[in-house]
């Protein structure tokens, strides 16, 4: 006999919990850095910059999963890294304006988009959590 599942009011983005989404986004950024470093021939140390943003994101997402009582703390750190990723990717705007469609501009553009969407999802999660705690704010 299985017990009924208690429905919680957890925010999900793309059907993922925020800690899991954080791990996924961090892993994608790590993968981006490694792929751009090895596959595109961008053997400069700077090609790994997406990985430097992705590693802390993946670690913070993992910490939020194993310490759900500190989820608030870990997710605030995560949104900071998401915002830094977005801002770091902002350098792509200059490249696009200058018609520079090199691998580095593409890597920056990916960071801009991924960081922007992730930061947006974090803000939506914080709003959802606030409204769940204070129904009169809804």
N, CA, C and O atoms as CSV, one atom per row, in Angstrom:
chain,resi,resn,atom,element,x,y,z
A,1,UNK,N,N,0.845,-1.168,0.000
A,1,UNK,CA,C,0.000,0.000,0.000
A,1,UNK,C,C,0.894,1.236,0.000
A,1,UNK,O,O,1.801,1.360,0.823
A,2,UNK,N,N,0.632,2.125,-0.912
A,2,UNK,CA,C,1.452,3.340,-0.969
A,2,UNK,C,C,0.721,4.493,-0.299
A,2,UNK,O,O,-0.501,4.617,-0.368
A,3,UNK,N,N,1.508,5.317,0.343
A,3,UNK,CA,C,0.941,6.485,1.004
A,3,UNK,C,C,0.637,7.562,-0.025
A,3,UNK,O,O,1.338,7.673,-1.031
A,4,UNK,N,N,-0.391,8.351,0.211
A,4,UNK,CA,C,-0.678,9.440,-0.732
A,4,UNK,C,C,0.437,10.480,-0.695
A,4,UNK,O,O,1.022,10.743,0.356
A,5,UNK,N,N,0.717,11.052,-1.828
A,5,UNK,CA,C,1.744,12.082,-1.911
A,5,UNK,C,C,1.162,13.404,-1.435
A,5,UNK,O,O,0.071,13.806,-1.841
A,6,UNK,N,N,1.894,14.055,-0.587
A,6,UNK,CA,C,1.477,15.372,-0.116
A,6,UNK,C,C,1.925,16.385,-1.158
A,6,UNK,O,O,3.105,16.474,-1.499
A,7,UNK,N,N,0.983,17.123,-1.642
A,7,UNK,CA,C,1.301,18.124,-2.660
A,7,UNK,C,C,1.955,19.321,-1.986
A,7,UNK,O,O,1.423,19.869,-1.021
A,8,UNK,N,N,3.098,19.716,-2.493
A,8,UNK,CA,C,3.718,20.924,-1.974
A,8,UNK,C,C,3.600,22.019,-3.017
A,8,UNK,O,O,3.191,21.773,-4.151
A,9,UNK,N,N,3.953,23.195,-2.632
A,9,UNK,CA,C,3.801,24.353,-3.501
A,9,UNK,C,C,5.163,24.781,-4.036
A,9,UNK,O,O,5.473,25.972,-4.083
A,10,UNK,N,N,5.974,23.804,-4.440
A,10,UNK,CA,C,7.323,24.084,-4.910
A,10,UNK,C,C,7.285,24.707,-6.303
A,10,UNK,O,O,6.544,24.257,-7.177
A,11,UNK,N,N,8.090,25.745,-6.495
A,11,UNK,CA,C,8.203,26.391,-7.796
A,11,UNK,C,C,9.037,25.504,-8.709
A,11,UNK,O,O,10.066,24.963,-8.302
A,12,UNK,N,N,8.582,25.363,-9.942
A,12,UNK,CA,C,9.346,24.612,-10.943
A,12,UNK,C,C,9.457,25.449,-12.198
A,12,UNK,O,O,8.522,26.154,-12.578
A,13,UNK,N,N,10.605,25.363,-12.836
A,13,UNK,CA,C,10.853,26.042,-14.102
A,13,UNK,C,C,11.316,24.977,-15.073
A,13,UNK,O,O,12.263,24.245,-14.788
A,14,UNK,N,N,10.657,24.884,-16.218
A,14,UNK,CA,C,10.913,23.810,-17.180
A,14,UNK,C,C,10.770,22.441,-16.506
A,14,UNK,O,O,11.509,21.500,-16.799
A,15,UNK,N,N,9.793,22.362,-15.593
A,15,UNK,CA,C,9.467,21.143,-14.856
A,15,UNK,C,C,10.611,20.657,-13.962
A,15,UNK,O,O,10.680,19.471,-13.640
A,16,UNK,N,N,11.497,21.552,-13.564
A,16,UNK,CA,C,12.621,21.212,-12.695
A,16,UNK,C,C,12.555,22.053,-11.427
A,16,UNK,O,O,12.189,23.227,-11.469
A,17,UNK,N,N,12.909,21.449,-10.311
A,17,UNK,CA,C,13.043,22.235,-9.084
A,17,UNK,C,C,14.227,23.182,-9.269
A,17,UNK,O,O,15.090,22.938,-10.113
A,18,UNK,N,N,14.273,24.241,-8.500
A,18,UNK,CA,C,15.353,25.215,-8.664
A,18,UNK,C,C,16.730,24.633,-8.335
A,18,UNK,O,O,17.682,24.931,-9.056
A,19,UNK,N,N,16.884,23.821,-7.287
A,19,UNK,CA,C,18.205,23.225,-7.085
A,19,UNK,C,C,18.635,22.337,-8.256
A,19,UNK,O,O,19.794,22.359,-8.671
A,20,UNK,N,N,17.692,21.562,-8.778
A,20,UNK,CA,C,18.027,20.696,-9.924
A,20,UNK,C,C,18.330,21.539,-11.159
A,20,UNK,O,O,19.274,21.239,-11.890
A,21,UNK,N,N,17.549,22.581,-11.402
A,21,UNK,CA,C,17.807,23.472,-12.531
A,21,UNK,C,C,19.180,24.121,-12.392
A,21,UNK,O,O,19.887,24.304,-13.383
A,22,UNK,N,N,19.553,24.465,-11.175
A,22,UNK,CA,C,20.852,25.082,-10.931
A,22,UNK,C,C,21.977,24.118,-11.288
A,22,UNK,O,O,22.970,24.519,-11.897
A,23,UNK,N,N,21.830,22.864,-10.917
A,23,UNK,CA,C,22.831,21.851,-11.269
A,23,UNK,C,C,22.901,21.685,-12.780
A,23,UNK,O,O,23.993,21.586,-13.339
A,24,UNK,N,N,21.757,21.654,-13.447
A,24,UNK,CA,C,21.721,21.497,-14.905
A,24,UNK,C,C,22.392,22.679,-15.586
A,24,UNK,O,O,23.218,22.492,-16.479
A,25,UNK,N,N,22.044,23.899,-15.173
A,25,UNK,CA,C,22.630,25.099,-15.780
A,25,UNK,C,C,24.136,25.120,-15.533
A,25,UNK,O,O,24.912,25.408,-16.444
A,26,UNK,N,N,24.550,24.817,-14.306
A,26,UNK,CA,C,25.979,24.772,-14.002
A,26,UNK,C,C,26.700,23.746,-14.855
A,26,UNK,O,O,27.786,24.016,-15.369
A,27,UNK,N,N,26.106,22.574,-15.009
A,27,UNK,CA,C,26.711,21.516,-15.828
A,27,UNK,C,C,26.804,21.928,-17.288
A,27,UNK,O,O,27.802,21.645,-17.950
A,28,UNK,N,N,25.767,22.599,-17.798
A,28,UNK,CA,C,25.802,23.066,-19.189
A,28,UNK,C,C,26.909,24.096,-19.401
A,28,UNK,O,O,27.582,24.083,-20.432
A,29,UNK,N,N,27.098,24.982,-18.436
A,29,UNK,CA,C,28.163,25.982,-18.556
A,29,UNK,C,C,29.546,25.331,-18.471
A,29,UNK,O,O,30.466,25.730,-19.185
A,30,UNK,N,N,29.691,24.338,-17.607
A,30,UNK,CA,C,30.956,23.599,-17.538
A,30,UNK,C,C,31.227,22.935,-18.881
A,30,UNK,O,O,32.336,23.010,-19.408
A,31,UNK,N,N,30.213,22.289,-19.424
A,31,UNK,CA,C,30.340,21.619,-20.721
A,31,UNK,C,C,30.663,22.618,-21.824
A,31,UNK,O,O,31.493,22.338,-22.690
A,32,UNK,N,N,30.020,23.775,-21.801
A,32,UNK,CA,C,30.301,24.804,-22.806
A,32,UNK,C,C,31.774,25.198,-22.779
A,32,UNK,O,O,32.419,25.260,-23.825
A,33,UNK,N,N,32.303,25.460,-21.603
A,33,UNK,CA,C,33.704,25.855,-21.491
A,33,UNK,C,C,34.642,24.784,-22.010
A,33,UNK,O,O,35.590,25.079,-22.737
A,34,UNK,N,N,34.381,23.540,-21.637
A,34,UNK,CA,C,35.239,22.435,-22.071
A,34,UNK,C,C,35.148,22.241,-23.578
A,34,UNK,O,O,36.170,22.065,-24.242
A,35,UNK,N,N,33.931,22.270,-24.127
A,35,UNK,CA,C,33.763,22.085,-25.572
A,35,UNK,C,C,34.429,23.202,-26.364
A,35,UNK,O,O,35.119,22.938,-27.348
A,36,UNK,N,N,34.228,24.444,-25.943
A,36,UNK,CA,C,34.847,25.545,-26.669
A,36,UNK,C,C,36.365,25.486,-26.558
A,36,UNK,O,O,37.067,25.892,-27.485
A,37,UNK,N,N,36.877,24.991,-25.446
A,37,UNK,CA,C,38.325,24.891,-25.274
A,37,UNK,C,C,38.912,23.829,-26.199
A,37,UNK,O,O,39.912,24.080,-26.872
A,38,UNK,N,N,38.299,22.643,-26.239
A,38,UNK,CA,C,38.886,21.531,-26.976
A,38,UNK,C,C,38.429,21.429,-28.428
A,38,UNK,O,O,39.236,21.086,-29.291
A,39,UNK,N,N,37.181,21.711,-28.720
A,39,UNK,CA,C,36.651,21.455,-30.059
A,39,UNK,C,C,36.873,22.619,-31.013
A,39,UNK,O,O,37.199,22.402,-32.180
A,40,UNK,N,N,36.706,23.831,-30.546
A,40,UNK,CA,C,36.797,24.969,-31.464
A,40,UNK,C,C,38.220,25.450,-31.679
A,40,UNK,O,O,38.458,26.307,-32.531
A,41,UNK,N,N,39.155,24.925,-30.936
A,41,UNK,CA,C,40.528,25.388,-31.074
A,41,UNK,C,C,40.808,26.643,-30.268
A,41,UNK,O,O,41.894,27.214,-30.361
A,42,UNK,N,N,39.837,27.075,-29.479
A,42,UNK,CA,C,40.053,28.233,-28.596
A,42,UNK,C,C,40.843,27.741,-27.386
A,42,UNK,O,O,40.279,27.546,-26.310
A,43,UNK,N,N,42.143,27.542,-27.564
A,43,UNK,CA,C,42.953,26.962,-26.498
A,43,UNK,C,C,43.427,28.001,-25.493
A,43,UNK,O,O,44.295,27.719,-24.666
A,44,UNK,N,N,42.869,29.182,-25.561
A,44,UNK,CA,C,43.163,30.203,-24.563
A,44,UNK,C,C,42.466,29.841,-23.256
A,44,UNK,O,O,41.390,29.241,-23.250
A,45,UNK,N,N,43.091,30.212,-22.170
A,45,UNK,CA,C,42.529,29.978,-20.845
A,45,UNK,C,C,41.139,30.605,-20.720
A,45,UNK,O,O,40.289,30.096,-19.989
A,46,UNK,N,N,40.912,31.701,-21.429
A,46,UNK,CA,C,39.623,32.400,-21.342
A,46,UNK,C,C,38.474,31.585,-21.934
A,46,UNK,O,O,37.311,31.862,-21.641
A,47,UNK,N,N,38.779,30.591,-22.758
A,47,UNK,CA,C,37.721,29.744,-23.315
A,47,UNK,C,C,37.013,28.955,-22.217
A,47,UNK,O,O,35.883,28.502,-22.399
A,48,UNK,N,N,37.679,28.795,-21.085
A,48,UNK,CA,C,37.100,28.035,-19.978
A,48,UNK,C,C,36.256,28.892,-19.040
A,48,UNK,O,O,35.717,28.378,-18.060
A,49,UNK,N,N,36.131,30.187,-19.321
A,49,UNK,CA,C,35.381,31.080,-18.437
A,49,UNK,C,C,33.960,30.579,-18.153
A,49,UNK,O,O,33.532,30.657,-17.002
A,50,UNK,N,N,33.208,30.073,-19.129
A,50,UNK,CA,C,31.873,29.548,-18.784
A,50,UNK,C,C,31.931,28.460,-17.706
A,50,UNK,O,O,31.034,28.360,-16.869
A,51,UNK,N,N,32.982,27.654,-17.730
A,51,UNK,CA,C,33.135,26.611,-16.713
A,51,UNK,C,C,33.359,27.205,-15.331
A,51,UNK,O,O,32.928,26.639,-14.327
A,52,UNK,N,N,34.038,28.352,-15.283
A,52,UNK,CA,C,34.289,29.009,-13.994
A,52,UNK,C,C,32.998,29.546,-13.378
A,52,UNK,O,O,32.905,29.692,-12.160
A,53,UNK,N,N,32.019,29.834,-14.205
A,53,UNK,CA,C,30.704,30.226,-13.696
A,53,UNK,C,C,29.859,28.983,-13.398
A,53,UNK,O,O,29.072,28.975,-12.452
A,54,UNK,N,N,30.025,27.948,-14.201
A,54,UNK,CA,C,29.214,26.745,-14.060
A,54,UNK,C,C,29.550,25.905,-12.847
A,54,UNK,O,O,28.657,25.335,-12.218
A,55,UNK,N,N,30.830,25.820,-12.510
A,55,UNK,CA,C,31.232,24.979,-11.381
A,55,UNK,C,C,30.598,25.434,-10.067
A,55,UNK,O,O,30.016,24.607,-9.365
A,56,UNK,N,N,30.687,26.720,-9.706
A,56,UNK,CA,C,30.022,27.120,-8.460
A,56,UNK,C,C,28.503,26.942,-8.519
A,56,UNK,O,O,27.880,26.609,-7.511
A,57,UNK,N,N,27.906,27.161,-9.690
A,57,UNK,CA,C,26.457,26.957,-9.810
A,57,UNK,C,C,26.093,25.500,-9.533
A,57,UNK,O,O,25.165,25.223,-8.773
A,58,UNK,N,N,26.820,24.576,-10.145
A,58,UNK,CA,C,26.535,23.156,-9.931
A,58,UNK,C,C,26.730,22.778,-8.464
A,58,UNK,O,O,25.929,22.030,-7.902
A,59,UNK,N,N,27.787,23.289,-7.847
A,59,UNK,CA,C,28.046,22.980,-6.440
A,59,UNK,C,C,26.970,23.555,-5.523
A,59,UNK,O,O,26.521,22.885,-4.592
A,60,UNK,N,N,26.561,24.787,-5.783
A,60,UNK,CA,C,25.529,25.421,-4.960
A,60,UNK,C,C,24.193,24.695,-5.142
A,60,UNK,O,O,23.456,24.512,-4.174
A,61,UNK,N,N,23.879,24.286,-6.357
A,61,UNK,CA,C,22.659,23.516,-6.591
A,61,UNK,C,C,22.674,22.194,-5.842
A,61,UNK,O,O,21.663,21.768,-5.283
A,62,UNK,N,N,23.838,21.550,-5.840
A,62,UNK,CA,C,23.988,20.298,-5.097
A,62,UNK,C,C,23.802,20.533,-3.600
A,62,UNK,O,O,23.128,19.757,-2.923
A,63,UNK,N,N,24.403,21.605,-3.088
A,63,UNK,CA,C,24.264,21.921,-1.666
A,63,UNK,C,C,22.799,22.199,-1.310
A,63,UNK,O,O,22.334,21.805,-0.241
A,64,UNK,N,N,22.081,22.870,-2.199
A,64,UNK,CA,C,20.660,23.142,-1.952
A,64,UNK,C,C,19.851,21.847,-1.915
A,64,UNK,O,O,18.860,21.747,-1.192
A,65,UNK,N,N,20.277,20.860,-2.696
A,65,UNK,CA,C,19.571,19.576,-2.681
A,65,UNK,C,C,19.840,18.791,-1.409
A,65,UNK,O,O,18.928,18.178,-0.853
A,66,UNK,N,N,21.091,18.803,-0.939
A,66,UNK,CA,C,21.401,17.986,0.239
A,66,UNK,C,C,21.115,18.715,1.553
A,66,UNK,O,O,21.059,18.091,2.613
A,67,UNK,N,N,20.934,20.039,1.480
A,67,UNK,CA,C,20.581,20.818,2.669
A,67,UNK,C,C,19.318,21.643,2.383
A,67,UNK,O,O,19.387,22.870,2.312
A,68,UNK,N,N,18.176,20.982,2.219
A,68,UNK,CA,C,16.960,21.727,1.862
A,68,UNK,C,C,16.564,22.773,2.900
A,68,UNK,O,O,15.877,23.740,2.573
A,69,UNK,N,N,16.990,22.587,4.140
A,69,UNK,CA,C,16.671,23.589,5.163
A,69,UNK,C,C,17.434,24.897,4.933
A,69,UNK,O,O,17.056,25.937,5.471
A,70,UNK,N,N,18.500,24.847,4.139
A,70,UNK,CA,C,19.276,26.048,3.812
A,70,UNK,C,C,19.081,26.457,2.351
A,70,UNK,O,O,19.896,27.189,1.790
A,71,UNK,N,N,18.005,25.982,1.750
A,71,UNK,CA,C,17.723,26.274,0.344
A,71,UNK,C,C,17.729,27.781,0.067
A,71,UNK,O,O,18.269,28.226,-0.946
A,72,UNK,N,N,17.137,28.549,0.953
A,72,UNK,CA,C,17.071,30.007,0.814
A,72,UNK,C,C,18.480,30.584,0.656
A,72,UNK,O,O,18.727,31.389,-0.241
A,73,UNK,N,N,19.384,30.177,1.514
A,73,UNK,CA,C,20.772,30.644,1.488
A,73,UNK,C,C,21.466,30.252,0.187
A,73,UNK,O,O,22.057,31.095,-0.488
A,74,UNK,N,N,21.389,28.965,-0.161
A,74,UNK,CA,C,22.093,28.476,-1.348
A,74,UNK,C,C,21.543,29.083,-2.633
A,74,UNK,O,O,22.302,29.387,-3.553
A,75,UNK,N,N,20.235,29.260,-2.699
A,75,UNK,CA,C,19.658,29.798,-3.933
A,75,UNK,C,C,19.963,31.284,-4.105
A,75,UNK,O,O,20.010,31.776,-5.232
A,76,UNK,N,N,20.169,32.000,-3.009
A,76,UNK,CA,C,20.588,33.395,-3.151
A,76,UNK,C,C,22.026,33.480,-3.673
A,76,UNK,O,O,22.353,34.382,-4.445
A,77,UNK,N,N,22.864,32.563,-3.262
A,77,UNK,CA,C,24.216,32.502,-3.828
A,77,UNK,C,C,24.122,32.141,-5.310
A,77,UNK,O,O,24.820,32.718,-6.143
A,78,UNK,N,N,23.259,31.189,-5.628
A,78,UNK,CA,C,23.114,30.737,-7.013
A,78,UNK,C,C,22.657,31.863,-7.935
A,78,UNK,O,O,23.191,32.011,-9.034
A,79,UNK,N,N,21.678,32.656,-7.507
A,79,UNK,CA,C,21.198,33.736,-8.373
A,79,UNK,C,C,22.297,34.773,-8.588
A,79,UNK,O,O,22.346,35.417,-9.636
A,80,UNK,N,N,23.173,34.937,-7.604
A,80,UNK,CA,C,24.301,35.858,-7.788
A,80,UNK,C,C,25.205,35.370,-8.911
A,80,UNK,O,O,25.615,36.154,-9.767
A,81,UNK,N,N,25.518,34.076,-8.909
A,81,UNK,CA,C,26.338,33.525,-9.987
A,81,UNK,C,C,25.599,33.569,-11.322
A,81,UNK,O,O,26.217,33.782,-12.365
A,82,UNK,N,N,24.288,33.371,-11.297
A,82,UNK,CA,C,23.505,33.490,-12.525
A,82,UNK,C,C,23.573,34.891,-13.095
A,82,UNK,O,O,23.708,35.071,-14.305
A,83,UNK,N,N,23.480,35.884,-12.223
A,83,UNK,CA,C,23.571,37.273,-12.664
A,83,UNK,C,C,24.966,37.587,-13.189
A,83,UNK,O,O,25.105,38.277,-14.199
A,84,UNK,N,N,26.004,37.088,-12.514
A,84,UNK,CA,C,27.375,37.294,-13.002
A,84,UNK,C,C,27.561,36.642,-14.370
A,84,UNK,O,O,28.243,37.190,-15.236
A,85,UNK,N,N,26.953,35.475,-14.561
A,85,UNK,CA,C,27.023,34.797,-15.860
A,85,UNK,C,C,26.373,35.657,-16.936
A,85,UNK,O,O,26.929,35.837,-18.019
A,86,UNK,N,N,25.200,36.181,-16.631
A,86,UNK,CA,C,24.495,37.056,-17.570
A,86,UNK,C,C,25.336,38.288,-17.896
A,86,UNK,O,O,25.497,38.640,-19.065
A,87,UNK,N,N,25.865,38.936,-16.878
A,87,UNK,CA,C,26.659,40.147,-17.102
A,87,UNK,C,C,27.952,39.839,-17.852
A,87,UNK,O,O,28.369,40.610,-18.716
A,88,UNK,N,N,28.587,38.711,-17.520
A,88,UNK,CA,C,29.795,38.308,-18.243
A,88,UNK,C,C,29.510,38.038,-19.708
A,88,UNK,O,O,30.329,38.346,-20.575
A,89,UNK,N,N,28.358,37.467,-19.980
A,89,UNK,CA,C,27.966,37.212,-21.364
A,89,UNK,C,C,27.592,38.474,-22.111
A,89,UNK,O,O,27.502,38.472,-23.339
A,90,UNK,N,N,27.374,39.557,-21.371
A,90,UNK,CA,C,27.010,40.828,-22.001
A,90,UNK,C,C,28.060,41.356,-22.951
A,90,UNK,O,O,27.767,42.205,-23.793
A,91,UNK,N,N,29.286,40.861,-22.826
A,91,UNK,CA,C,30.341,41.285,-23.759
A,91,UNK,C,C,30.009,40.864,-25.187
A,91,UNK,O,O,30.551,41.425,-26.140
A,92,UNK,N,N,29.130,39.892,-25.342
A,92,UNK,CA,C,28.736,39.435,-26.676
A,92,UNK,C,C,28.018,40.527,-27.449
A,92,UNK,O,O,28.061,40.548,-28.679
A,93,UNK,N,N,27.362,41.431,-26.744
A,93,UNK,CA,C,26.614,42.495,-27.422
A,93,UNK,C,C,27.546,43.339,-28.278
A,93,UNK,O,O,27.222,43.679,-29.416
A,94,UNK,N,N,28.707,43.675,-27.724
A,94,UNK,CA,C,29.681,44.451,-28.497
A,94,UNK,C,C,30.140,43.665,-29.723
A,94,UNK,O,O,30.274,44.228,-30.809
A,95,UNK,N,N,30.380,42.373,-29.552
A,95,UNK,CA,C,30.793,41.543,-30.676
A,95,UNK,C,C,29.743,41.485,-31.769
A,95,UNK,O,O,30.075,41.562,-32.952
A,96,UNK,N,N,28.492,41.352,-31.392
A,96,UNK,CA,C,27.406,41.299,-32.377
A,96,UNK,C,C,27.275,42.645,-33.084
A,96,UNK,O,O,27.091,42.691,-34.300
A,97,UNK,N,N,27.369,43.745,-32.327
A,97,UNK,CA,C,27.286,45.080,-32.935
A,97,UNK,C,C,28.420,45.289,-33.930
A,97,UNK,O,O,28.227,45.891,-34.986
A,98,UNK,N,N,29.615,44.781,-33.582
A,98,UNK,CA,C,30.783,44.922,-34.461
A,98,UNK,C,C,30.834,43.849,-35.541
A,98,UNK,O,O,31.831,43.751,-36.256
A,99,UNK,N,N,29.787,43.046,-35.676
A,99,UNK,CA,C,29.711,41.940,-36.645
A,99,UNK,C,C,30.834,40.926,-36.446
A,99,UNK,O,O,31.320,40.332,-37.409
A,100,UNK,N,N,31.240,40.732,-35.201
A,100,UNK,CA,C,32.255,39.732,-34.855
A,100,UNK,C,C,31.515,38.472,-34.412
A,100,UNK,O,O,31.027,38.392,-33.285
A,101,UNK,N,N,31.438,37.502,-35.301
A,101,UNK,CA,C,30.723,36.268,-34.998
A,101,UNK,C,C,31.702,35.125,-34.752
A,101,UNK,O,O,31.504,34.007,-35.228
A,102,UNK,N,N,32.755,35.420,-34.006
A,102,UNK,CA,C,33.780,34.428,-33.690
A,102,UNK,C,C,33.276,33.467,-32.615
A,102,UNK,O,O,32.193,33.637,-32.056
A,103,UNK,N,N,34.100,32.450,-32.344
A,103,UNK,CA,C,33.742,31.475,-31.316
A,103,UNK,C,C,33.601,32.142,-29.951
A,103,UNK,O,O,32.722,31.783,-29.167
A,104,UNK,N,N,34.468,33.112,-29.672
A,104,UNK,CA,C,34.388,33.762,-28.356
A,104,UNK,C,C,33.087,34.549,-28.213
A,104,UNK,O,O,32.485,34.566,-27.139
A,105,UNK,N,N,32.653,35.202,-29.295
A,105,UNK,CA,C,31.380,35.923,-29.240
A,105,UNK,C,C,30.227,34.944,-29.050
A,105,UNK,O,O,29.289,35.225,-28.304
A,106,UNK,N,N,30.291,33.806,-29.716
A,106,UNK,CA,C,29.251,32.783,-29.559
A,106,UNK,C,C,29.223,32.264,-28.119
A,106,UNK,O,O,28.148,32.100,-27.541
A,107,UNK,N,N,30.387,32.007,-27.545
A,107,UNK,CA,C,30.453,31.528,-26.163
A,107,UNK,C,C,29.863,32.567,-25.212
A,107,UNK,O,O,29.137,32.220,-24.280
A,108,UNK,N,N,30.173,33.830,-25.446
A,108,UNK,CA,C,29.632,34.902,-24.609
A,108,UNK,C,C,28.119,35.024,-24.783
A,108,UNK,O,O,27.392,35.268,-23.820
A,109,UNK,N,N,27.658,34.854,-26.010
A,109,UNK,CA,C,26.224,34.934,-26.281
A,109,UNK,C,C,25.469,33.809,-25.566
A,109,UNK,O,O,24.380,34.027,-25.035
A,110,UNK,N,N,26.048,32.620,-25.557
A,110,UNK,CA,C,25.437,31.499,-24.837
A,110,UNK,C,C,25.360,31.824,-23.349
A,110,UNK,O,O,24.341,31.575,-22.704
A,111,UNK,N,N,26.445,32.384,-22.806
A,111,UNK,CA,C,26.439,32.776,-21.387
A,111,UNK,C,C,25.373,33.827,-21.113
A,111,UNK,O,O,24.680,33.762,-20.098
A,112,UNK,N,N,25.240,34.792,-22.012
A,112,UNK,CA,C,24.245,35.853,-21.853
A,112,UNK,C,C,22.835,35.265,-21.796
A,112,UNK,O,O,22.048,35.612,-20.916
A,113,UNK,N,N,22.526,34.388,-22.726
A,113,UNK,CA,C,21.183,33.802,-22.810
A,113,UNK,C,C,20.913,32.866,-21.628
A,113,UNK,O,O,19.879,32.975,-20.969
A,114,UNK,N,N,21.839,31.956,-21.368
A,114,UNK,CA,C,21.652,30.999,-20.269
A,114,UNK,C,C,21.592,31.730,-18.928
A,114,UNK,O,O,20.728,31.445,-18.099
A,115,UNK,N,N,22.512,32.671,-18.720
A,115,UNK,CA,C,22.518,33.439,-17.472
A,115,UNK,C,C,21.261,34.270,-17.304
A,115,UNK,O,O,20.733,34.382,-16.197
A,116,UNK,N,N,20.776,34.855,-18.393
A,116,UNK,CA,C,19.562,35.666,-18.328
A,116,UNK,C,C,18.333,34.844,-18.004
A,116,UNK,O,O,17.533,35.224,-17.149
A,117,UNK,N,N,18.180,33.722,-18.681
A,117,UNK,CA,C,17.022,32.855,-18.430
A,117,UNK,C,C,17.088,32.282,-17.016
A,117,UNK,O,O,16.073,32.211,-16.323
A,118,UNK,N,N,18.275,31.878,-16.595
A,118,UNK,CA,C,18.421,31.317,-15.249
A,118,UNK,C,C,18.111,32.369,-14.182
A,118,UNK,O,O,17.395,32.086,-13.221
A,119,UNK,N,N,18.645,33.572,-14.346
A,119,UNK,CA,C,18.384,34.643,-13.379
A,119,UNK,C,C,16.893,34.962,-13.333
A,119,UNK,O,O,16.330,35.163,-12.257
A,120,UNK,N,N,16.255,35.007,-14.500
A,120,UNK,CA,C,14.805,35.228,-14.562
A,120,UNK,C,C,14.064,34.143,-13.778
A,120,UNK,O,O,13.153,34.443,-13.008
A,121,UNK,N,N,14.456,32.882,-13.975
A,121,UNK,CA,C,13.773,31.789,-13.274
A,121,UNK,C,C,13.972,31.902,-11.763
A,121,UNK,O,O,13.060,31.597,-10.994
A,122,UNK,N,N,15.156,32.337,-11.335
A,122,UNK,CA,C,15.401,32.518,-9.896
A,122,UNK,C,C,14.507,33.612,-9.326
A,122,UNK,O,O,13.917,33.443,-8.259
A,123,UNK,N,N,14.408,34.721,-10.030
A,123,UNK,CA,C,13.561,35.823,-9.560
A,123,UNK,C,C,12.106,35.358,-9.477
A,123,UNK,O,O,11.412,35.664,-8.507
A,124,UNK,N,N,11.647,34.625,-10.483
A,124,UNK,CA,C,10.278,34.102,-10.457
A,124,UNK,C,C,10.084,33.150,-9.277
A,124,UNK,O,O,9.025,33.140,-8.649
A,125,UNK,N,N,11.100,32.358,-8.981
A,125,UNK,CA,C,11.040,31.449,-7.843
A,125,UNK,C,C,10.941,32.214,-6.527
A,125,UNK,O,O,10.169,31.843,-5.643
A,126,UNK,N,N,11.726,33.282,-6.401
A,126,UNK,CA,C,11.685,34.085,-5.177
A,126,UNK,C,C,10.315,34.747,-5.014
A,126,UNK,O,O,9.776,34.795,-3.908
A,127,UNK,N,N,9.757,35.249,-6.102
A,127,UNK,CA,C,8.423,35.864,-6.059
A,127,UNK,C,C,7.382,34.824,-5.646
A,127,UNK,O,O,6.527,35.090,-4.800
A,128,UNK,N,N,7.462,33.640,-6.250
A,128,UNK,CA,C,6.533,32.551,-5.926
A,128,UNK,C,C,6.623,32.184,-4.443
A,128,UNK,O,O,5.604,32.008,-3.776
A,129,UNK,N,N,7.842,32.073,-3.940
A,129,UNK,CA,C,8.042,31.718,-2.533
A,129,UNK,C,C,7.485,32.791,-1.615
A,129,UNK,O,O,6.833,32.485,-0.617
A,130,UNK,N,N,7.740,34.045,-1.951
A,130,UNK,CA,C,7.237,35.158,-1.130
A,130,UNK,C,C,5.713,35.139,-1.098
A,130,UNK,O,O,5.112,35.298,-0.035
A,131,UNK,N,N,5.085,34.946,-2.256
A,131,UNK,CA,C,3.620,34.924,-2.309
A,131,UNK,C,C,3.047,33.708,-1.595
A,131,UNK,O,O,1.951,33.776,-1.037
A,132,UNK,N,N,3.777,32.597,-1.607
A,132,UNK,CA,C,3.314,31.396,-0.904
A,132,UNK,C,C,3.330,31.600,0.602
A,132,UNK,O,O,2.478,31.076,1.319
A,133,UNK,N,N,4.307,32.368,1.075
A,133,UNK,CA,C,4.411,32.630,2.515
A,133,UNK,C,C,3.431,33.701,2.967
A,133,UNK,O,O,2.921,33.648,4.086
A,134,UNK,N,N,3.166,34.669,2.102
A,134,UNK,CA,C,2.277,35.787,2.423
A,134,UNK,C,C,1.148,35.841,1.402
A,134,UNK,O,O,1.240,36.593,0.432
A,135,UNK,N,N,0.088,35.063,1.594
A,135,UNK,CA,C,-0.998,35.033,0.608
A,135,UNK,C,C,-1.630,36.397,0.355
A,135,UNK,O,O,-2.195,36.609,-0.718
A,136,UNK,N,N,-1.554,37.323,1.300
A,136,UNK,CA,C,-2.137,38.649,1.080
A,136,UNK,C,C,-1.347,39.443,0.036
A,136,UNK,O,O,-1.862,40.436,-0.480
A,137,UNK,N,N,-0.101,39.035,-0.296
A,137,UNK,CA,C,0.690,39.717,-1.323
A,137,UNK,C,C,0.288,39.294,-2.729
A,137,UNK,O,O,0.688,39.929,-3.705
A,138,UNK,N,N,-0.495,38.233,-2.841
A,138,UNK,CA,C,-0.840,37.697,-4.162
A,138,UNK,C,C,-1.743,38.606,-4.947
A,138,UNK,O,O,-2.115,38.283,-6.076
